[in-house]
Amino acid sequence: METIYLDHAATTPVAPEVIEAMLPYFTEHFGNPNGIYSVSRRAKQALEESRQRVAEFFHCKVTEVVFTGGGSESDNMAIKGVALAQQGKGRHLITTQIEHHAVLHACQALGKQGYEVTYLPVDATGLVTPEQVREAIRDDTILVSVMYANNEVGTVEPIAEIGAVCREEGVLFHTDAVQAVGQVDCQVEALNVDLLSCSAHKLYGPKGVGATYVRRGTKLLPLIDGGGQERNRRSGTENVAGIVGMATALDLAEQHQAAGETVRIQQLRDRLIEGIGERVPQVRLNGHPTKRLPNNVNFCIQYIEGEGVLLGLDMSGICASSGSACTSGSLDPSHVLLAMGIPHERAHGSLRLSLGVHSTEAQVDTVLEVLPKVVERLRQLSPLYDPKTQTATKLAEAFRQRAESGEFEHAGDHDHDLEDAEG
């Protein structure tokens, strides 16, 4: 049975070209780039050549590229680093309710240290507007952080316009571009950003390596102190092999875009969206219908749990993901979907399919054949769905009313509430 991998938003397979480029730096070119002898100088050369390639991708200066251990570190570096450096000016930050947890938790940590954070709401498609940002900026605002593209629903935010507002107001602007890099244009000057975070493993590079673009002149205190590597921005011996792999992955991303790969993937995305809408009743497309990543498909499927869909798809060799945090032992629905106004009970039935360079029409057609059967089977077993009327049962309606009333806040209460409703 062929494995159909449709979870590229979670991670991607490392491209063969990337592996080939990295291998020498595990063996003959293994030196610490901070030494002075020939083995170290070769590693240092590879490090700086990679930095140049990354800078060319983002259209920035080589001195503005800081290598990190991944996207989460890059986000924390930007947010906490600016907050610590700018606290003399103010202690107010602005972000959105749908950010990745690397941003949200970094802001929450600052909140415990006396900073104040404004979490902007989004509309039903996941968009935040430049006007919202402008209205939220205060005299003591030191940073705005808005993700470029949402990792769950794929909505692409108006980053350049938000950045222009921040420039006018004299406030630093950071964007978490982990999902956007390799998918949409990421030239930092055009985006009006002061800081940008990215991660290699989202674009066919290795895990454990990322980068932060830090505009020249931006004050930023390091999170990691030590030997003063990365121009005193991030201490620690650089992951030379990983950095070489990241630069190679970015080169491949440009090649894919030039070859029309983004357009091909977007066509597969639209085929999936249209096919699911036609073949699976009672579904809702999440995210903006047009302002979305070319590889992202996200639906809420009524009357069933997303985890059940994932298990059903996995039995047919299809890898996907859900908005529910099932891997952590929590059944709480996605904070992104809730922020978009999707009801608690519907948010539980979320399904994300994210395509990649190896995705094919045949794979999409297989999904469109398998998914309706999985959904139908689960709905036949669901106490929330009446197969005769293809509508919600009284139990589902009772659950909805109690969720809307705020009687319970966590999905962990779900089973107990269903038992009570049945009684």
C-alpha positions as CSV (number, residue, x, y, z in Angstrom):
1,M,0.0,0.0,0.0
2,E,1.4,3.4,-1.0
3,T,1.8,5.9,1.7
4,I,0.2,9.2,0.8
5,Y,1.8,11.9,2.8
6,L,-0.4,15.0,3.2
7,D,1.1,16.6,6.3
8,H,3.8,18.9,4.8
9,A,2.7,21.7,7.1
10,A,4.0,19.6,10.0
11,T,7.3,18.7,8.4
12,T,8.7,17.6,5.0
13,P,11.0,14.9,3.8
14,V,14.6,16.0,3.4
15,A,15.3,16.4,-0.3
16,P,18.1,14.1,-1.7
17,E,20.0,17.2,-2.9
18,V,19.9,18.5,0.7
19,I,21.2,15.3,2.1
20,E,24.0,15.2,-0.4
21,A,25.0,18.8,0.4
22,M,25.1,18.1,4.1
23,L,27.0,14.8,4.2
24,P,30.5,16.1,3.8
25,Y,30.0,18.3,6.9
26,F,29.4,15.2,9.0
27,T,32.6,13.6,7.9
28,E,35.7,15.2,6.2
29,H,34.5,18.8,6.8
30,F,33.5,18.3,10.4
31,G,35.5,21.1,11.9
32,N,34.3,23.7,14.4
33,P,33.9,26.9,12.3
34,N,35.4,29.0,15.0
35,G,38.9,27.4,14.8
36,I,41.8,28.8,12.9
37,Y,43.2,25.6,11.2
38,S,42.3,24.3,7.8
39,V,39.5,21.9,8.8
40,S,37.8,24.7,10.8
41,R,38.3,27.2,8.0
42,R,36.6,24.9,5.5
43,A,33.6,24.7,7.9
44,K,33.6,28.5,8.3
45,Q,33.7,29.0,4.6
46,A,30.6,26.7,4.2
47,L,28.8,28.6,7.0
48,E,29.4,32.0,5.5
49,E,28.6,30.8,1.9
50,S,25.3,29.4,3.3
51,R,24.6,32.7,5.0
52,Q,25.1,34.5,1.7
53,R,22.7,32.2,-0.1
54,V,20.1,32.7,2.7
55,A,20.5,36.4,2.4
56,E,20.0,36.3,-1.3
57,F,16.8,34.3,-0.9
58,F,15.4,37.0,1.5
59,H,17.0,39.9,-0.4
60,C,18.8,41.1,2.7
61,K,22.3,41.7,3.9
62,V,24.4,38.8,5.1
63,T,24.9,40.4,8.5
64,E,21.1,40.4,9.0
65,V,20.9,36.6,9.0
66,V,21.1,34.8,12.3
67,F,21.1,31.0,12.4
68,T,19.1,29.3,15.1
69,G,18.0,25.9,16.3
70,G,14.6,26.1,14.5
71,G,11.4,28.1,14.1
72,S,10.4,28.2,17.7
73,E,13.8,29.5,18.8
74,S,13.6,32.1,16.0
75,D,10.2,33.3,17.2
76,N,11.4,33.5,20.8
77,M,14.6,35.3,19.8
78,A,12.6,37.9,18.0
79,I,9.9,38.5,20.5
80,K,11.8,38.2,23.8
81,G,15.0,39.7,22.4
82,V,13.2,42.8,21.3
83,A,11.1,43.0,24.5
84,L,14.2,42.9,26.7
85,A,16.2,45.3,24.6
86,Q,13.3,47.8,24.2
87,Q,11.9,47.7,27.8
88,G,13.2,51.2,28.4
89,K,10.9,52.5,25.7
90,G,7.8,50.5,26.7
91,R,6.4,47.1,27.7
92,H,3.5,46.7,25.3
93,L,3.3,44.1,22.5
94,I,0.7,43.3,19.9
95,T,0.0,40.0,18.3
96,T,-3.0,37.9,17.1
97,Q,-5.1,35.2,18.7
98,I,-4.2,32.7,16.0
99,E,-0.4,32.7,16.2
100,H,1.7,29.6,16.6
101,H,2.3,28.6,20.2
102,A,5.9,29.6,19.9
103,V,4.7,33.2,19.6
104,L,1.7,32.9,21.9
105,H,3.7,31.3,24.7
106,A,6.6,33.7,24.3
107,C,4.2,36.6,24.7
108,Q,2.5,34.9,27.7
109,A,5.9,34.4,29.3
110,L,6.6,38.1,28.9
111,G,3.2,38.9,30.4
112,K,4.3,37.2,33.6
113,Q,7.3,39.5,33.6
114,G,5.3,42.7,33.6
115,Y,4.7,43.2,29.9
116,E,1.3,43.8,28.5
117,V,0.2,42.0,25.3
118,T,-2.8,42.8,23.1
119,Y,-4.1,39.8,21.2
120,L,-6.0,41.0,18.1
121,P,-9.1,39.0,17.0
122,V,-9.4,37.8,13.5
123,D,-12.4,37.5,11.1
124,A,-14.2,34.3,10.1
125,T,-11.5,33.6,7.5
126,G,-8.6,34.2,9.9
127,L,-7.6,37.6,8.6
128,V,-6.4,40.6,10.8
129,T,-6.4,44.0,9.2
130,P,-3.8,46.8,9.2
131,E,-6.4,49.1,10.7
132,Q,-6.7,46.8,13.7
133,V,-3.0,47.0,14.2
134,R,-3.0,50.8,13.9
135,E,-5.8,51.2,16.4
136,A,-4.0,48.9,18.9
137,I,-0.6,50.7,18.8
138,R,0.1,52.9,21.8
139,D,2.9,55.2,22.8
140,D,4.5,52.3,24.8
141,T,4.2,49.7,22.0
142,I,7.6,48.2,21.2
143,L,6.7,45.3,18.9
144,V,4.0,43.9,16.6
145,S,4.1,40.2,15.7
146,V,1.8,38.8,13.1
147,M,2.3,35.5,11.3
148,Y,2.7,35.6,7.6
149,A,0.6,32.5,7.0
150,N,-1.4,30.4,9.5
151,N,-0.1,26.9,10.0
152,E,-3.5,25.4,10.5
153,V,-5.9,27.1,8.0
154,G,-3.4,28.5,5.6
155,T,-4.7,32.1,5.6
156,V,-2.1,34.6,4.3
157,E,-2.1,37.8,6.2
158,P,-1.5,41.3,4.7
159,I,2.0,41.5,6.1
160,A,3.3,44.3,3.8
161,E,0.4,46.5,4.7
162,I,0.7,45.8,8.4
163,G,4.5,46.4,8.1
164,A,3.8,49.8,6.5
165,V,1.6,50.8,9.4
166,C,4.3,49.8,11.9
167,R,6.9,51.9,10.0
168,E,4.6,54.9,10.1
169,E,4.1,54.5,13.8
170,G,7.8,53.8,14.5
171,V,7.1,50.3,16.0
172,L,9.2,47.2,15.2
173,F,7.4,44.5,13.2
174,H,8.1,40.7,13.4
175,T,6.5,38.0,11.3
176,D,6.5,34.2,11.9
177,A,7.1,33.1,8.3
178,V,7.7,29.4,9.1
179,Q,4.8,28.2,6.9
180,A,5.2,30.9,4.3
181,V,8.9,30.5,3.2
182,G,9.1,28.6,0.0
183,Q,5.3,29.0,-0.6
184,V,4.9,32.8,-1.1
185,D,7.2,35.7,-1.8
186,C,9.5,36.5,1.2
187,Q,11.6,39.5,0.2
188,V,11.9,41.3,3.5
189,E,12.1,44.8,2.0
190,A,8.8,44.4,0.2
191,L,7.3,43.0,3.3
192,N,8.3,45.9,5.5
193,V,9.4,43.6,8.3
194,D,12.2,44.2,10.9
195,L,12.4,40.6,12.0
196,L,11.3,37.3,10.3
197,S,11.5,33.7,11.5
198,C,11.8,30.6,9.4
199,S,12.6,26.9,9.8
200,A,14.4,24.5,7.4
201,H,12.3,21.4,8.0
202,K,9.2,23.0,6.5
203,L,10.8,23.2,3.1
204,Y,12.6,19.9,2.6
205,G,15.5,20.8,4.8
206,P,16.7,19.2,8.1
207,K,15.0,19.5,11.5
208,G,16.7,21.5,14.2
209,V,17.9,24.5,12.2
210,G,16.3,27.8,11.4
211,A,17.1,31.5,10.9
212,T,15.9,34.9,12.0
213,Y,16.2,37.9,9.8
214,V,17.1,40.9,12.0
215,R,17.1,44.2,10.2
216,R,20.3,46.2,10.6
217,G,20.1,48.5,13.6
218,T,17.4,46.5,15.4
219,K,18.2,46.2,19.1
220,L,18.0,42.6,20.2
221,L,19.3,41.0,23.3
222,P,20.4,37.3,22.9
223,L,18.5,34.5,24.5
224,I,21.6,32.2,24.6
225,D,24.8,33.6,26.0
226,G,28.2,31.9,25.6
227,G,30.9,32.2,23.0
228,G,29.4,35.1,21.1
229,Q,28.7,33.3,17.8
230,E,26.4,34.8,15.2
231,R,27.7,38.3,15.9
232,N,26.7,37.9,19.5
233,R,23.1,37.3,18.6
234,R,23.1,33.6,19.3
235,S,25.9,31.8,21.1
236,G,26.7,28.1,20.5
237,T,28.8,26.2,18.0
238,E,26.9,26.5,14.7
239,N,25.2,23.5,13.1
240,V,27.2,23.7,9.9
241,A,25.7,20.7,8.2
242,G,22.2,21.8,9.1
243,I,22.9,25.3,7.9
244,V,24.3,24.0,4.6
245,G,21.1,21.9,4.3
246,M,18.9,24.9,4.9
247,A,20.6,27.0,2.3
248,T,20.3,24.2,-0.2
249,A,16.6,23.8,0.6
250,L,16.0,27.5,0.0
251,D,17.8,27.2,-3.4
252,L,15.5,24.3,-4.2
253,A,12.5,26.3,-3.2
254,E,13.4,29.0,-5.7
255,Q,13.9,26.4,-8.4
256,H,10.5,24.8,-7.7
257,Q,8.8,28.2,-7.9
258,A,10.6,29.0,-11.2
259,A,9.5,25.6,-12.6
260,G,5.8,26.3,-11.8
261,E,5.7,23.8,-8.9
262,T,3.7,26.2,-6.8
263,V,1.0,26.6,-9.4
264,R,0.8,22.8,-9.8
265,I,0.4,22.3,-6.1
266,Q,-2.2,25.0,-5.9
267,Q,-4.2,23.2,-8.6
268,L,-4.1,20.0,-6.6
269,R,-5.2,22.0,-3.6
270,D,-8.2,23.4,-5.5
271,R,-9.0,19.9,-6.7
272,L,-9.1,18.6,-3.2
273,I,-11.2,21.5,-1.9
274,E,-13.7,21.1,-4.7
275,G,-13.8,17.3,-4.4
276,I,-14.3,17.3,-0.7
277,G,-17.0,19.9,-0.9
278,E,-18.9,17.8,-3.5
279,R,-18.4,14.4,-2.0
280,V,-18.6,15.0,1.8
281,P,-21.9,16.5,3.1
282,Q,-21.9,19.0,6.0
283,V,-18.3,20.3,5.7
284,R,-16.9,23.8,6.0
285,L,-13.7,25.1,4.4
286,N,-11.6,26.9,7.0
287,G,-9.4,29.8,6.2
288,H,-9.6,32.4,3.4
289,P,-10.9,31.0,0.1
290,T,-8.3,32.8,-2.0
291,K,-5.7,34.4,0.3
292,R,-4.3,31.1,1.5
293,L,-1.2,29.0,1.1
294,P,-1.1,27.1,-2.2
295,N,-0.7,23.7,-0.4
296,N,-3.3,24.1,2.4
297,V,-6.7,22.4,2.7
298,N,-8.5,22.6,6.0
299,F,-12.1,21.5,6.6
300,C,-14.4,21.1,9.6
301,I,-16.5,17.9,9.2
302,Q,-19.6,18.0,11.3
303,Y,-20.8,15.3,13.7
304,I,-17.4,13.4,14.1
305,E,-14.1,13.9,15.8
306,G,-11.0,14.7,13.8
307,E,-9.0,12.0,15.5
308,G,-11.3,9.4,14.1
309,V,-10.9,10.7,10.6
310,L,-7.1,10.6,11.0
311,L,-7.1,7.0,12.1
312,G,-9.4,6.0,9.3
313,L,-7.2,7.7,6.7
314,D,-4.1,6.2,8.2
315,M,-5.6,2.7,7.7
316,S,-5.6,3.5,4.0
317,G,-2.0,4.8,4.1
318,I,-3.0,8.5,4.1
319,C,-1.1,10.8,6.5
320,A,-3.0,14.0,7.6
321,S,-3.5,16.1,10.7
322,S,-6.3,17.6,12.8
323,G,-6.6,20.9,14.6
324,S,-7.1,19.0,17.9
325,A,-4.1,18.5,20.1
326,C,-4.6,14.8,20.4
327,T,-0.9,14.0,20.7
328,S,-0.7,15.9,24.0
329,G,-3.5,14.0,25.6
330,S,-5.8,17.0,25.3
331,L,-9.0,17.0,23.3
332,D,-9.3,20.8,23.3
333,P,-10.2,22.1,19.9
334,S,-7.9,24.4,17.9
335,H,-7.4,27.9,19.3
336,V,-7.2,29.1,15.7
337,L,-10.6,27.7,14.8
338,L,-12.2,29.0,18.0
339,A,-10.7,32.5,17.3
340,M,-12.3,32.4,13.9
341,G,-15.7,31.9,15.5
342,I,-16.1,28.3,14.7
343,P,-18.3,26.6,17.3
344,H,-16.7,24.4,19.9
345,E,-18.3,21.1,18.6
346,R,-17.5,21.8,15.0
347,A,-13.9,22.6,15.7
348,H,-13.4,19.1,17.0
349,G,-14.0,17.7,13.5
350,S,-11.1,19.6,11.8
351,L,-9.0,18.0,9.1
352,R,-5.9,19.5,7.5
353,L,-4.4,18.2,4.3
354,S,-1.2,19.9,3.2
355,L,0.4,19.0,-0.1
356,G,4.0,18.9,-1.3
357,V,6.3,18.5,-4.3
358,H,5.7,14.7,-4.4
359,S,1.9,15.0,-4.3
360,T,0.1,13.8,-7.4
361,E,-3.3,13.9,-9.0
362,A,-3.6,10.2,-8.4
363,Q,-3.0,10.7,-4.7
364,V,-5.6,13.4,-4.5
365,D,-8.1,11.1,-6.3
366,T,-7.4,8.4,-3.7
367,V,-8.1,10.8,-0.9
368,L,-11.4,11.8,-2.5
369,E,-12.3,8.1,-2.8
370,V,-11.3,7.2,0.8
371,L,-12.3,10.2,2.8
372,P,-16.1,10.1,2.1
373,K,-16.2,6.4,3.2
374,V,-14.3,7.2,6.4
375,V,-16.6,10.1,7.2
376,E,-19.8,8.1,6.5
377,R,-18.6,5.1,8.6
378,L,-17.8,7.4,11.5
379,R,-21.1,9.2,11.2
380,Q,-23.0,5.9,11.3
381,L,-21.4,5.3,14.7
382,S,-21.8,8.8,16.0
383,P,-24.5,9.7,18.6
384,L,-24.4,13.2,17.2
385,Y,-25.6,12.3,13.7
386,D,-28.9,11.0,12.4
387,P,-28.2,9.1,9.1
388,K,-31.9,9.2,8.1
389,T,-32.1,12.9,8.1
390,Q,-28.4,13.6,7.7
391,T,-28.7,16.2,10.5
392,A,-27.8,16.5,14.1
393,T,-29.4,14.4,16.8
394,K,-31.1,15.9,19.9
395,L,-27.9,14.9,21.7
396,A,-25.8,17.0,19.4
397,E,-28.1,20.0,19.8
398,A,-27.9,19.7,23.5
399,F,-24.2,19.6,23.4
400,R,-24.1,22.6,21.1
401,Q,-26.3,24.7,23.4
402,R,-24.3,23.8,26.5
403,A,-21.0,24.6,24.7
404,E,-22.4,28.0,23.6
405,S,-23.5,28.7,27.1
406,G,-20.0,28.2,28.4
407,E,-21.1,25.5,30.8
408,F,-17.9,23.7,30.1
409,E,-14.7,25.1,28.6
410,H,-12.5,22.1,28.0
411,A,-13.1,19.2,25.6
412,G,-11.9,16.9,28.3
413,D,-15.4,17.4,29.8
414,H,-16.9,16.2,26.5
415,D,-17.6,12.6,27.3
416,H,-19.2,13.5,30.7
417,D,-21.4,16.1,29.1
418,L,-22.6,13.7,26.5
419,E,-23.5,11.2,29.2
420,D,-25.4,13.9,31.0
421,A,-27.2,15.0,27.9
422,E,-28.2,11.4,27.1
423,G,-29.6,11.1,30.6
